[in-house]
Amino acid sequence: MSRTNWQNFVTIDPEIHHGEPCIKGTRVPVAMLVGSIADGMTIEEVVNEYPQVTTEAVRAALAYAADCGRYN
């Protein structure tokens, strides 16, 4: 399985959540999605909890977090 291209899903806008990375077209922070996975939720459970995001968007949030960890 190839990694989701997070650039298609993640946006940083100073007008939304003070510039915190969010899923495009929503006000859902990437950190909220990644934190939910870290807390033991499955991707399906996260999508059910945040119906405005897709499975692919959750995977993009994880890819974004992985890239942030790689370059910091």
Phi and psi restraints in degrees (range 20) as a CNS / XPLOR table:
assign (resid 1 and name C) (resid 2 and name N)
       (resid 2 and name CA) (resid 2 and name C) 1.0 -86.7 20.0 2
assign (resid 2 and name N) (resid 2 and name CA)
       (resid 2 and name C) (resid 3 and name N) 1.0 153.1 20.0 2
assign (resid 2 and name C) (resid 3 and name N)
       (resid 3 and name CA) (resid 3 and name C) 1.0 -71.7 20.0 2
assign (resid 3 and name N) (resid 3 and name CA)
       (resid 3 and name C) (resid 4 and name N) 1.0 138.0 20.0 2
assign (resid 3 and name C) (resid 4 and name N)
       (resid 4 and name CA) (resid 4 and name C) 1.0 -66.5 20.0 2
assign (resid 4 and name N) (resid 4 and name CA)
       (resid 4 and name C) (resid 5 and name N) 1.0 136.8 20.0 2
assign (resid 4 and name C) (resid 5 and name N)
       (resid 5 and name CA) (resid 5 and name C) 1.0 -75.6 20.0 2
assign (resid 5 and name N) (resid 5 and name CA)
       (resid 5 and name C) (resid 6 and name N) 1.0 98.8 20.0 2
assign (resid 5 and name C) (resid 6 and name N)
       (resid 6 and name CA) (resid 6 and name C) 1.0 -63.1 20.0 2
assign (resid 6 and name N) (resid 6 and name CA)
       (resid 6 and name C) (resid 7 and name N) 1.0 -24.6 20.0 2
assign (resid 6 and name C) (resid 7 and name N)
       (resid 7 and name CA) (resid 7 and name C) 1.0 -60.4 20.0 2
assign (resid 7 and name N) (resid 7 and name CA)
       (resid 7 and name C) (resid 8 and name N) 1.0 -23.5 20.0 2
assign (resid 7 and name C) (resid 8 and name N)
       (resid 8 and name CA) (resid 8 and name C) 1.0 -78.9 20.0 2
assign (resid 8 and name N) (resid 8 and name CA)
       (resid 8 and name C) (resid 9 and name N) 1.0 -11.7 20.0 2
assign (resid 8 and name C) (resid 9 and name N)
       (resid 9 and name CA) (resid 9 and name C) 1.0 -123.6 20.0 2
assign (resid 9 and name N) (resid 9 and name CA)
       (resid 9 and name C) (resid 10 and name N) 1.0 -23.6 20.0 2
assign (resid 9 and name C) (resid 10 and name N)
       (resid 10 and name CA) (resid 10 and name C) 1.0 -104.8 20.0 2
assign (resid 10 and name N) (resid 10 and name CA)
       (resid 10 and name C) (resid 11 and name N) 1.0 136.3 20.0 2
assign (resid 10 and name C) (resid 11 and name N)
       (resid 11 and name CA) (resid 11 and name C) 1.0 -132.3 20.0 2
assign (resid 11 and name N) (resid 11 and name CA)
       (resid 11 and name C) (resid 12 and name N) 1.0 151.8 20.0 2
assign (resid 11 and name C) (resid 12 and name N)
       (resid 12 and name CA) (resid 12 and name C) 1.0 -124.5 20.0 2
assign (resid 12 and name N) (resid 12 and name CA)
       (resid 12 and name C) (resid 13 and name N) 1.0 113.8 20.0 2
assign (resid 12 and name C) (resid 13 and name N)
       (resid 13 and name CA) (resid 13 and name C) 1.0 -130.8 20.0 2
assign (resid 13 and name N) (resid 13 and name CA)
       (resid 13 and name C) (resid 14 and name N) 1.0 120.7 20.0 2
assign (resid 13 and name C) (resid 14 and name N)
       (resid 14 and name CA) (resid 14 and name C) 1.0 -59.3 20.0 2
assign (resid 14 and name N) (resid 14 and name CA)
       (resid 14 and name C) (resid 15 and name N) 1.0 -17.1 20.0 2
assign (resid 14 and name C) (resid 15 and name N)
       (resid 15 and name CA) (resid 15 and name C) 1.0 -86.3 20.0 2
assign (resid 15 and name N) (resid 15 and name CA)
       (resid 15 and name C) (resid 16 and name N) 1.0 -9.6 20.0 2
assign (resid 15 and name C) (resid 16 and name N)
       (resid 16 and name CA) (resid 16 and name C) 1.0 -119.7 20.0 2
assign (resid 16 and name N) (resid 16 and name CA)
       (resid 16 and name C) (resid 17 and name N) 1.0 119.7 20.0 2
assign (resid 16 and name C) (resid 17 and name N)
       (resid 17 and name CA) (resid 17 and name C) 1.0 50.0 20.0 2
assign (resid 17 and name N) (resid 17 and name CA)
       (resid 17 and name C) (resid 18 and name N) 1.0 40.0 20.0 2
assign (resid 17 and name C) (resid 18 and name N)
       (resid 18 and name CA) (resid 18 and name C) 1.0 55.9 20.0 2
assign (resid 18 and name N) (resid 18 and name CA)
       (resid 18 and name C) (resid 19 and name N) 1.0 33.3 20.0 2
assign (resid 18 and name C) (resid 19 and name N)
       (resid 19 and name CA) (resid 19 and name C) 1.0 84.6 20.0 2
assign (resid 19 and name N) (resid 19 and name CA)
       (resid 19 and name C) (resid 20 and name N) 1.0 7.5 20.0 2
assign (resid 19 and name C) (resid 20 and name N)
       (resid 20 and name CA) (resid 20 and name C) 1.0 -68.9 20.0 2
assign (resid 20 and name N) (resid 20 and name CA)
       (resid 20 and name C) (resid 21 and name N) 1.0 138.9 20.0 2
assign (resid 20 and name C) (resid 21 and name N)
       (resid 21 and name CA) (resid 21 and name C) 1.0 -58.0 20.0 2
assign (resid 21 and name N) (resid 21 and name CA)
       (resid 21 and name C) (resid 22 and name N) 1.0 130.0 20.0 2
assign (resid 21 and name C) (resid 22 and name N)
       (resid 22 and name CA) (resid 22 and name C) 1.0 -132.1 20.0 2
assign (resid 22 and name N) (resid 22 and name CA)
       (resid 22 and name C) (resid 23 and name N) 1.0 164.3 20.0 2
assign (resid 22 and name C) (resid 23 and name N)
       (resid 23 and name CA) (resid 23 and name C) 1.0 -75.4 20.0 2
assign (resid 23 and name N) (resid 23 and name CA)
       (resid 23 and name C) (resid 24 and name N) 1.0 130.5 20.0 2
assign (resid 23 and name C) (resid 24 and name N)
       (resid 24 and name CA) (resid 24 and name C) 1.0 -52.9 20.0 2
assign (resid 24 and name N) (resid 24 and name CA)
       (resid 24 and name C) (resid 25 and name N) 1.0 138.3 20.0 2
assign (resid 24 and name C) (resid 25 and name N)
       (resid 25 and name CA) (resid 25 and name C) 1.0 78.6 20.0 2
assign (resid 25 and name N) (resid 25 and name CA)
       (resid 25 and name C) (resid 26 and name N) 1.0 4.0 20.0 2
assign (resid 25 and name C) (resid 26 and name N)
       (resid 26 and name CA) (resid 26 and name C) 1.0 -134.8 20.0 2
assign (resid 26 and name N) (resid 26 and name CA)
       (resid 26 and name C) (resid 27 and name N) 1.0 177.4 20.0 2
assign (resid 26 and name C) (resid 27 and name N)
       (resid 27 and name CA) (resid 27 and name C) 1.0 -112.7 20.0 2
assign (resid 27 and name N) (resid 27 and name CA)
       (resid 27 and name C) (resid 28 and name N) 1.0 24.5 20.0 2
assign (resid 27 and name C) (resid 28 and name N)
       (resid 28 and name CA) (resid 28 and name C) 1.0 -89.3 20.0 2
assign (resid 28 and name N) (resid 28 and name CA)
       (resid 28 and name C) (resid 29 and name N) 1.0 114.7 20.0 2
assign (resid 28 and name C) (resid 29 and name N)
       (resid 29 and name CA) (resid 29 and name C) 1.0 -69.2 20.0 2
assign (resid 29 and name N) (resid 29 and name CA)
       (resid 29 and name C) (resid 30 and name N) 1.0 142.5 20.0 2
assign (resid 29 and name C) (resid 30 and name N)
       (resid 30 and name CA) (resid 30 and name C) 1.0 -55.8 20.0 2
assign (resid 30 and name N) (resid 30 and name CA)
       (resid 30 and name C) (resid 31 and name N) 1.0 -42.2 20.0 2
assign (resid 30 and name C) (resid 31 and name N)
       (resid 31 and name CA) (resid 31 and name C) 1.0 -59.7 20.0 2
assign (resid 31 and name N) (resid 31 and name CA)
       (resid 31 and name C) (resid 32 and name N) 1.0 -33.1 20.0 2
assign (resid 31 and name C) (resid 32 and name N)
       (resid 32 and name CA) (resid 32 and name C) 1.0 -65.9 20.0 2
assign (resid 32 and name N) (resid 32 and name CA)
       (resid 32 and name C) (resid 33 and name N) 1.0 -41.9 20.0 2
assign (resid 32 and name C) (resid 33 and name N)
       (resid 33 and name CA) (resid 33 and name C) 1.0 -69.6 20.0 2
assign (resid 33 and name N) (resid 33 and name CA)
       (resid 33 and name C) (resid 34 and name N) 1.0 -46.7 20.0 2
assign (resid 33 and name C) (resid 34 and name N)
       (resid 34 and name CA) (resid 34 and name C) 1.0 -63.4 20.0 2
assign (resid 34 and name N) (resid 34 and name CA)
       (resid 34 and name C) (resid 35 and name N) 1.0 -41.2 20.0 2
assign (resid 34 and name C) (resid 35 and name N)
       (resid 35 and name CA) (resid 35 and name C) 1.0 -62.4 20.0 2
assign (resid 35 and name N) (resid 35 and name CA)
       (resid 35 and name C) (resid 36 and name N) 1.0 -37.6 20.0 2
assign (resid 35 and name C) (resid 36 and name N)
       (resid 36 and name CA) (resid 36 and name C) 1.0 -63.8 20.0 2
assign (resid 36 and name N) (resid 36 and name CA)
       (resid 36 and name C) (resid 37 and name N) 1.0 -41.2 20.0 2
assign (resid 36 and name C) (resid 37 and name N)
       (resid 37 and name CA) (resid 37 and name C) 1.0 -65.0 20.0 2
assign (resid 37 and name N) (resid 37 and name CA)
       (resid 37 and name C) (resid 38 and name N) 1.0 -43.5 20.0 2
assign (resid 37 and name C) (resid 38 and name N)
       (resid 38 and name CA) (resid 38 and name C) 1.0 -62.4 20.0 2
assign (resid 38 and name N) (resid 38 and name CA)
       (resid 38 and name C) (resid 39 and name N) 1.0 -30.3 20.0 2
assign (resid 38 and name C) (resid 39 and name N)
       (resid 39 and name CA) (resid 39 and name C) 1.0 -79.7 20.0 2
assign (resid 39 and name N) (resid 39 and name CA)
       (resid 39 and name C) (resid 40 and name N) 1.0 -1.4 20.0 2
assign (resid 39 and name C) (resid 40 and name N)
       (resid 40 and name CA) (resid 40 and name C) 1.0 107.8 20.0 2
assign (resid 40 and name N) (resid 40 and name CA)
       (resid 40 and name C) (resid 41 and name N) 1.0 -0.3 20.0 2
assign (resid 40 and name C) (resid 41 and name N)
       (resid 41 and name CA) (resid 41 and name C) 1.0 -73.6 20.0 2
assign (resid 41 and name N) (resid 41 and name CA)
       (resid 41 and name C) (resid 42 and name N) 1.0 149.3 20.0 2
assign (resid 41 and name C) (resid 42 and name N)
       (resid 42 and name CA) (resid 42 and name C) 1.0 -83.3 20.0 2
assign (resid 42 and name N) (resid 42 and name CA)
       (resid 42 and name C) (resid 43 and name N) 1.0 165.7 20.0 2
assign (resid 42 and name C) (resid 43 and name N)
       (resid 43 and name CA) (resid 43 and name C) 1.0 -59.8 20.0 2
assign (resid 43 and name N) (resid 43 and name CA)
       (resid 43 and name C) (resid 44 and name N) 1.0 -40.7 20.0 2
assign (resid 43 and name C) (resid 44 and name N)
       (resid 44 and name CA) (resid 44 and name C) 1.0 -60.6 20.0 2
assign (resid 44 and name N) (resid 44 and name CA)
       (resid 44 and name C) (resid 45 and name N) 1.0 -42.7 20.0 2
assign (resid 44 and name C) (resid 45 and name N)
       (resid 45 and name CA) (resid 45 and name C) 1.0 -64.0 20.0 2
assign (resid 45 and name N) (resid 45 and name CA)
       (resid 45 and name C) (resid 46 and name N) 1.0 -38.7 20.0 2
assign (resid 45 and name C) (resid 46 and name N)
       (resid 46 and name CA) (resid 46 and name C) 1.0 -64.3 20.0 2
assign (resid 46 and name N) (resid 46 and name CA)
       (resid 46 and name C) (resid 47 and name N) 1.0 -44.0 20.0 2
assign (resid 46 and name C) (resid 47 and name N)
       (resid 47 and name CA) (resid 47 and name C) 1.0 -63.1 20.0 2
assign (resid 47 and name N) (resid 47 and name CA)
       (resid 47 and name C) (resid 48 and name N) 1.0 -37.9 20.0 2
assign (resid 47 and name C) (resid 48 and name N)
       (resid 48 and name CA) (resid 48 and name C) 1.0 -67.1 20.0 2
assign (resid 48 and name N) (resid 48 and name CA)
       (resid 48 and name C) (resid 49 and name N) 1.0 -36.0 20.0 2
assign (resid 48 and name C) (resid 49 and name N)
       (resid 49 and name CA) (resid 49 and name C) 1.0 -73.0 20.0 2
assign (resid 49 and name N) (resid 49 and name CA)
       (resid 49 and name C) (resid 50 and name N) 1.0 -35.4 20.0 2
assign (resid 49 and name C) (resid 50 and name N)
       (resid 50 and name CA) (resid 50 and name C) 1.0 -122.8 20.0 2
assign (resid 50 and name N) (resid 50 and name CA)
       (resid 50 and name C) (resid 51 and name N) 1.0 79.1 20.0 2
assign (resid 50 and name C) (resid 51 and name N)
       (resid 51 and name CA) (resid 51 and name C) 1.0 -64.2 20.0 2
assign (resid 51 and name N) (resid 51 and name CA)
       (resid 51 and name C) (resid 52 and name N) 1.0 -12.8 20.0 2
assign (resid 51 and name C) (resid 52 and name N)
       (resid 52 and name CA) (resid 52 and name C) 1.0 -80.2 20.0 2
assign (resid 52 and name N) (resid 52 and name CA)
       (resid 52 and name C) (resid 53 and name N) 1.0 -4.6 20.0 2
assign (resid 52 and name C) (resid 53 and name N)
       (resid 53 and name CA) (resid 53 and name C) 1.0 -113.0 20.0 2
assign (resid 53 and name N) (resid 53 and name CA)
       (resid 53 and name C) (resid 54 and name N) 1.0 154.3 20.0 2
assign (resid 53 and name C) (resid 54 and name N)
       (resid 54 and name CA) (resid 54 and name C) 1.0 -102.6 20.0 2
assign (resid 54 and name N) (resid 54 and name CA)
       (resid 54 and name C) (resid 55 and name N) 1.0 168.3 20.0 2
assign (resid 54 and name C) (resid 55 and name N)
       (resid 55 and name CA) (resid 55 and name C) 1.0 -57.0 20.0 2
assign (resid 55 and name N) (resid 55 and name CA)
       (resid 55 and name C) (resid 56 and name N) 1.0 -43.5 20.0 2
assign (resid 55 and name C) (resid 56 and name N)
       (resid 56 and name CA) (resid 56 and name C) 1.0 -64.6 20.0 2
assign (resid 56 and name N) (resid 56 and name CA)
       (resid 56 and name C) (resid 57 and name N) 1.0 -34.8 20.0 2
assign (resid 56 and name C) (resid 57 and name N)
       (resid 57 and name CA) (resid 57 and name C) 1.0 -66.6 20.0 2
assign (resid 57 and name N) (resid 57 and name CA)
       (resid 57 and name C) (resid 58 and name N) 1.0 -38.2 20.0 2
assign (resid 57 and name C) (resid 58 and name N)
       (resid 58 and name CA) (resid 58 and name C) 1.0 -65.5 20.0 2
assign (resid 58 and name N) (resid 58 and name CA)
       (resid 58 and name C) (resid 59 and name N) 1.0 -43.2 20.0 2
assign (resid 58 and name C) (resid 59 and name N)
       (resid 59 and name CA) (resid 59 and name C) 1.0 -61.4 20.0 2
assign (resid 59 and name N) (resid 59 and name CA)
       (resid 59 and name C) (resid 60 and name N) 1.0 -37.3 20.0 2
assign (resid 59 and name C) (resid 60 and name N)
       (resid 60 and name CA) (resid 60 and name C) 1.0 -64.9 20.0 2
assign (resid 60 and name N) (resid 60 and name CA)
       (resid 60 and name C) (resid 61 and name N) 1.0 -39.2 20.0 2
assign (resid 60 and name C) (resid 61 and name N)
       (resid 61 and name CA) (resid 61 and name C) 1.0 -61.5 20.0 2
assign (resid 61 and name N) (resid 61 and name CA)
       (resid 61 and name C) (resid 62 and name N) 1.0 -41.2 20.0 2
assign (resid 61 and name C) (resid 62 and name N)
       (resid 62 and name CA) (resid 62 and name C) 1.0 -66.4 20.0 2
assign (resid 62 and name N) (resid 62 and name CA)
       (resid 62 and name C) (resid 63 and name N) 1.0 -40.4 20.0 2
assign (resid 62 and name C) (resid 63 and name N)
       (resid 63 and name CA) (resid 63 and name C) 1.0 -64.1 20.0 2
assign (resid 63 and name N) (resid 63 and name CA)
       (resid 63 and name C) (resid 64 and name N) 1.0 -40.1 20.0 2
assign (resid 63 and name C) (resid 64 and name N)
       (resid 64 and name CA) (resid 64 and name C) 1.0 -60.9 20.0 2
assign (resid 64 and name N) (resid 64 and name CA)
       (resid 64 and name C) (resid 65 and name N) 1.0 -47.0 20.0 2
assign (resid 64 and name C) (resid 65 and name N)
       (resid 65 and name CA) (resid 65 and name C) 1.0 -61.8 20.0 2
assign (resid 65 and name N) (resid 65 and name CA)
       (resid 65 and name C) (resid 66 and name N) 1.0 -39.8 20.0 2
assign (resid 65 and name C) (resid 66 and name N)
       (resid 66 and name CA) (resid 66 and name C) 1.0 -63.5 20.0 2
assign (resid 66 and name N) (resid 66 and name CA)
       (resid 66 and name C) (resid 67 and name N) 1.0 -42.9 20.0 2
assign (resid 66 and name C) (resid 67 and name N)
       (resid 67 and name CA) (resid 67 and name C) 1.0 -66.9 20.0 2
assign (resid 67 and name N) (resid 67 and name CA)
       (resid 67 and name C) (resid 68 and name N) 1.0 -38.5 20.0 2
assign (resid 67 and name C) (resid 68 and name N)
       (resid 68 and name CA) (resid 68 and name C) 1.0 -61.4 20.0 2
assign (resid 68 and name N) (resid 68 and name CA)
       (resid 68 and name C) (resid 69 and name N) 1.0 -41.4 20.0 2
assign (resid 68 and name C) (resid 69 and name N)
       (resid 69 and name CA) (resid 69 and name C) 1.0 -67.2 20.0 2
assign (resid 69 and name N) (resid 69 and name CA)
       (resid 69 and name C) (resid 70 and name N) 1.0 -32.9 20.0 2
assign (resid 69 and name C) (resid 70 and name N)
       (resid 70 and name CA) (resid 70 and name C) 1.0 -70.2 20.0 2
assign (resid 70 and name N) (resid 70 and name CA)
       (resid 70 and name C) (resid 71 and name N) 1.0 -35.7 20.0 2
assign (resid 70 and name C) (resid 71 and name N)
       (resid 71 and name CA) (resid 71 and name C) 1.0 -101.1 20.0 2
assign (resid 71 and name N) (resid 71 and name CA)
       (resid 71 and name C) (resid 72 and name N) 1.0 1.1 20.0 2
